[in-house]
Amino acid sequence: MAQSGKGRLNFRCPSCFMRDLDVDMFFDKEKQEYYCIRCQYSGDEQDVLAKNELVRFRYRSMHTRYKKFELE
């Protein structure tokens, strides 16, 4: 999803991102946490960033070109 240069940084919901859904989270100023309108996930900025890093293992080889496949 596109993001403008103004305001807070938009974060992806880690729970939805694990299911290959790209859903932006909203920020609740009173609770100082992010929440998703599609699922029940909510958490502070550090929690969201940590869980998004865990999700990235799915795409770690995305830019690697495999030229040779060996079967044993």
Steps between C-alpha positions, in 0.01 A plus 500: 500500500620848425591736779534874494800673651302678773394370839579174680645203318242241401567147626374172358301277730727201580207262543349588163842517332564136599193413294628704202262790562635854483299688762612830653460544874344800670644686798301557819637815668330431834648151542821580307469180295427382150198289411368318194142547382496162323613274785537523879871592505623802695839597641752776552754607238781273622269197505378567146853548367627184670218285365538643150868399510395144589272493197781604265658153514246394237654739249870470590589331168274710283788668315716186472514331162539125518668367187563139589277257683658180620293198596660248729 
